[in-house]
Amino acid sequence: MKEPAVSADPTQVLAFETDCHLFDGCGFPAPGLHSFLFEPLLGDADGNGFYFNKPMLLALLGSIIVVGFFWAAFARPKVVPGKLQMVAEAGYDFVRRGIVYETIGKKEGEKYVPLAVSLFFFIWMMNLWSIVPVAAFPVTSIIAYPAILALIVYITWVSLTFKRHGFVGALKNFTGYDKSLGPVLPLAMTIEFFSNLLVRPFTHAVRLFANMFAGHTLLLLFTIASWYMLNGIGIAYAGVSFVMVIIMTAFELFIQAVQAYVFVLLTCTFIQGALAEHH
């Protein structure tokens, strides 16, 4: 069996880094967990001391791009906006009116618009790296990033609930206290408590992570398959696989925006629940 020739970094196998093709007597270099592991660009590979890898670099660059875009758009705002300001205003207004106002309401929601806008465009940018040449990796496909974002939302939601309702009121809010439930009230309160304080933040993070992880894996699968089958009669199959790469890329563009939208929509739903009066 012919072994695929890979790059010096065994944790980053890309389609163009192997001379293994169909009918060459070598196996298909399928993507896997190794596709989400990266050697450090700076620091110690053993995790001792400073560590900086490709996803961290993309997250940093993504933050700079988002902040730089809005800074450039609104640094000198004009009554008659230019193209950049118009695009920025459209994006900002979409999140403000389409998500925050619709979920929380204009009066209560205005103060949470900056948080929602920041989350939406940061997540969207982190997702978009998946289809950017050279970068080719969605940062949110690593669970640590969605988990930290979900933790920020969780802390905001819980602290806001205690602030608005007090200790007893917050517990009623978290447990869905309703004395009309009668004998099943203790069971219902227990389920609601664990659902709200444990399951909710977990699913909030995993929903974003799982979608981006699966999407990137599929893109890798069809990309590698296109290269692998580029040999002899396999060229016909490679063409079909490449068409799937294009289709999946277009689909990923849609999913990337949807996942940013859903994450922020859920954030606003949590905040609305914290602000709502308990009956």
Sequence and secondary structure as in RCSB ss.txt:
>XXXX:A:sequence
MKEPAVSADPTQVLAFETDCHLFDGCGFPAPGLHSFLFEPLLGDADGNGFYFNKPMLLALLGSIIVVGFFWAAFA
RPKVVPGKLQMVAEAGYDFVRRGIVYETIGKKEGEKYVPLAVSLFFFIWMMNLWSIVPVAAFPVTSIIAYPAILA
LIVYITWVSLTFKRHGFVGALKNFTGYDKSLGPVLPLAMTIEFFSNLLVRPFTHAVRLFANMFAGHTLLLLFTIA
SWYMLNGIGIAYAGVSFVMVIIMTAFELFIQAVQAYVFVLLTCTFIQGALAEHH
>XXXX:A:secstr
       S TT   GGG    TTTT       GGGG    SEE TTS S EE HHHHHHHHHHHHHHHHHHHHHS
S  SS  HHHHHHHHHHHHHIIIIIIHHT HHHHGGGHHHHHHHHHHHHHHHHGGGSTTT   GGGSTHHHHHHH
HHHHHHHHHHHHHHHHHHHHHHHHHT  GGGGGGHHHHHHHHHHIIIIIHHHHHHHHHHHHHHHHHHHHHHHHHH
HHHT STTHHHHHHHHHHHHHHHHHHHHHHHHHHHHHHHHHHHHHHHHHHS   
